[in-house]
Structures are given as C-alpha cells and as structure tokens.
Amino acid sequence: MLFQTVILAATCAASALANDSGDVFDRPFRVSAGERWIDVDIGHAAPLFIDWDGDGLRDLLVGQFGEGKLRIYRNVGTASRPKFNEDFALFQTRKGLGSIPSG
Amino acid sequence: MIEGDVFFAPNLGGESVLAFGKAQRITADGAEIRVGGDAGPLAVDWDGDGRADLLTGDGMGAVWYYRNTGRDDKGLPILAKGVEIIPGFTREEQMAAYQDGEADPEGHRIKRPGFRTKVHAADWNGDGRLDLLVGDFQSTSGAAPELTDEMRAERDRLTARQQELMPRYSECWKKLDQLLRARLGVEPNAQLTDEQQKKWGELYSEVMKEVEGFEALQTEFEEIWQELAKLQVPRFNHGWVWVYLRQLPETAAGEESGR
C-alpha cells in the first residue's frame, strides 16, 4: 500500500507519466465533440481512430453499451489536430441500424 | 464473473471470406493471460519492430502491453510478460471512487480513465508515433436529494423490506436455475455453452412462471428499486474516450533529465 501511495504521489507530481515499457505519456485528456466531452450511453466507450469517410483524415468511431450502437464522429480538423462536432452518425447497414447485443 | 482471459482464433478462410478455427488461450511469459476482466485485446506493433504486439484493457482500468519477442515452432507469437503501461485501480481505490460522496455528475474532478478499459492505438497528433486511445466506464454521483423525515422513514422502510425479501428472492433464483438446467439437460454446476445460454434466455420468462411467487416478488423488487432510486444519491454512467499522447524519445529523455 505504501508502495502504491508513493507511485501515485510520483505520477501526480510529474507532468508526464513513465512506465516499465519505456513509454512516456503526457497526462491524458478526454476527447471532445463540440464543446463537450464525448460520453457514450451507459458507458463502456470503445474507440477506433480510422479514416471512415475516405477524405484522408481519420475519424473517431466509438462503440457504446447503450443498445450496442456505434457512433461515428467525422474529423473536421486536421491530421495533427483532430476535431469533432457534437453531431454524430450511427453506424448503419443495408438493413438499417447496425448494432450488437448488449447487456 | 467477467474473467479477462485472452483468446486467439486462427482465420482458416482468406482475406475476403473469414472462417475462424477453435479459439485458444494466449500465453505470455509461459502463462495464460488473465487480466482483471474485460480484456478487449488489440494486436498492434506498439514498439515499431515490425511484429504485432498485444495490448489489452482491464476491468480495473489498466492497460497492459505484451511485447512480441518472436515466433514459436508453430509460427505463433511469443509474448513477454505483461507490463501495465497504464496502472489500474486497487480494490480500495475502486470502492473509494464509487463511494465518493461529493457531487460531480459530469466528472470534472476525474483525471484519468475509469474501469473496463477498451484500448486502441493510433497516431492521434500526426507526429509519427502511435498514441493510446482508451475508452472507459465510470460512474459519478449527483447531489444527495434533500429528504424530509417522512422520506427518510420511507427509505428505511423500503430498505428493510428489500432485506426481508432477499432470502426468498435468492431461493427463487436457485429454483429457476435448477428448472432451467433440467430443461437443458445441464449438470448443476456445469458451465453453459453459448447455445445453452441462448436457450436459457429464451426459456427464462416462461420457466419463471413455474417458480411459485417469483413473478410477484420480481415486480415488488422492481417497484422498490424505482422508489429507492428517488431517495438516494443519483448515479450517472459515463463512457469517455481518453487520449494518452506518447512522447517522442528525445522529448521523453529531456523529461527524464529535467527531473
């Protein structure tokens, strides 16, 4: 417990986070869409950052627990500064809404 | 119980037609991988050596990295012991996170991913290095409702009733389990197959009627839950997407010497 407390104190004090793999990360931040953080229904966000619409910029796909739906946020920013509007599309198939069982 | 094992199912089809073989457990450093639930594996070349490594999430909020060190005689990756590249919560921290009484419905005081982490690796800022995207599950509390003495008494009455009903309720669940297993021809403690679980779901409400008093109990429980929810601190579920930007090696070294 003391060890964990020390680690916790150390990571809180440093501006960057180091770990055993040699990776150093900046402090994490939450992705926003418009003015608000992306926050999916009943949680369990599952992100994927790929070029969905083929415009050369990667978009953000986020799966959610709520009704097993998949949100698609189009990147309206740049390659080095991704940006998303609050509006998102839901993944569709030819048969309509694409979703997976949840719960 | 969500165990957190990681499986591999070989694609026996081709690129256009996928056909998966039997799933087998993945090992790392000679032992089968088991994280704290909700593994959500991702195969990605994290260290840039041309071999796909393994990243997983964890029920307790960690992100694990298993480096691919080469191939075994079957051509399968040999993974090194897992490294917790994002630390998870301890049980005490989990409880503390849940019981934190301060109202913060939107989660402004939260500074890191919560639980059941889902991992993706992608270059977020175009600097040529893979960064880490982490989806999560967290719940926050709202302001405690202001209760009158009557409301407090009602809350206590409902809680007491809930406790009073609980033994009968769990007895009903046991009977339902026995009946369903008999119908499906499954031994009392045997694990259900996917097919059996599906049938279980289909038969559930029908078999429930055969357990005396179960439906009425279920209805009463649901009513109590609904009423109690109005008298307790409200909880809000969240699923945010966190980005951990990975620093370039020279930046990282500068950070080290700067301390």
Chai-1 contact restraints between the chains, C-beta under 6 A:
chainA,res_idxA,chainB,res_idxB,connection_type,confidence,min_distance_angstrom,max_distance_angstrom,comment,restraint_id
A,A16,B,E255,contact,1.0,0.0,6.0,A-B,restraint_1
A,N19,B,I85,contact,1.0,0.0,6.0,A-B,restraint_2
A,D20,B,V83,contact,1.0,0.0,6.0,A-B,restraint_3
A,S21,B,Y65,contact,1.0,0.0,6.0,A-B,restraint_4
A,S21,B,V83,contact,1.0,0.0,6.0,A-B,restraint_5
A,S21,B,I85,contact,1.0,0.0,6.0,A-B,restraint_6
A,D23,B,I85,contact,1.0,0.0,6.0,A-B,restraint_7
A,D23,B,R246,contact,1.0,0.0,6.0,A-B,restraint_8
A,V24,B,Q247,contact,1.0,0.0,6.0,A-B,restraint_9
A,V24,B,A252,contact,1.0,0.0,6.0,A-B,restraint_10
A,F25,B,Y244,contact,1.0,0.0,6.0,A-B,restraint_11
A,F25,B,R246,contact,1.0,0.0,6.0,A-B,restraint_12
A,D26,B,L245,contact,1.0,0.0,6.0,A-B,restraint_13
A,P28,B,R112,contact,1.0,0.0,6.0,A-B,restraint_14
A,P28,B,W242,contact,1.0,0.0,6.0,A-B,restraint_15
A,P28,B,Y244,contact,1.0,0.0,6.0,A-B,restraint_16
A,F29,B,V243,contact,1.0,0.0,6.0,A-B,restraint_17
A,R30,B,W240,contact,1.0,0.0,6.0,A-B,restraint_18
A,R30,B,W242,contact,1.0,0.0,6.0,A-B,restraint_19
A,V31,B,V241,contact,1.0,0.0,6.0,A-B,restraint_20
A,W37,B,W240,contact,1.0,0.0,6.0,A-B,restraint_21
A,I38,B,V241,contact,1.0,0.0,6.0,A-B,restraint_22
A,D39,B,H238,contact,1.0,0.0,6.0,A-B,restraint_23
A,D39,B,W240,contact,1.0,0.0,6.0,A-B,restraint_24
A,V40,B,G239,contact,1.0,0.0,6.0,A-B,restraint_25
A,I42,B,N237,contact,1.0,0.0,6.0,A-B,restraint_26
A,G43,B,F137,contact,1.0,0.0,6.0,A-B,restraint_27
A,G43,B,N237,contact,1.0,0.0,6.0,A-B,restraint_28
A,G43,B,H238,contact,1.0,0.0,6.0,A-B,restraint_29
A,G43,B,G239,contact,1.0,0.0,6.0,A-B,restraint_30
A,H44,B,R116,contact,1.0,0.0,6.0,A-B,restraint_31
A,H44,B,F137,contact,1.0,0.0,6.0,A-B,restraint_32
A,H44,B,G239,contact,1.0,0.0,6.0,A-B,restraint_33
A,A45,B,G135,contact,1.0,0.0,6.0,A-B,restraint_34
A,A45,B,G239,contact,1.0,0.0,6.0,A-B,restraint_35
A,A45,B,V241,contact,1.0,0.0,6.0,A-B,restraint_36
A,A46,B,K118,contact,1.0,0.0,6.0,A-B,restraint_37
A,A46,B,G135,contact,1.0,0.0,6.0,A-B,restraint_38
A,P47,B,H120,contact,1.0,0.0,6.0,A-B,restraint_39
A,P47,B,L133,contact,1.0,0.0,6.0,A-B,restraint_40
A,P47,B,G135,contact,1.0,0.0,6.0,A-B,restraint_41
A,P47,B,V241,contact,1.0,0.0,6.0,A-B,restraint_42
A,L48,B,H120,contact,1.0,0.0,6.0,A-B,restraint_43
A,F49,B,A122,contact,1.0,0.0,6.0,A-B,restraint_44
A,F49,B,L133,contact,1.0,0.0,6.0,A-B,restraint_45
A,V62,B,V241,contact,1.0,0.0,6.0,A-B,restraint_46
A,Q64,B,G239,contact,1.0,0.0,6.0,A-B,restraint_47
A,A79,B,G126,contact,1.0,0.0,6.0,A-B,restraint_48
A,S80,B,N125,contact,1.0,0.0,6.0,A-B,restraint_49
A,S80,B,G126,contact,1.0,0.0,6.0,A-B,restraint_50
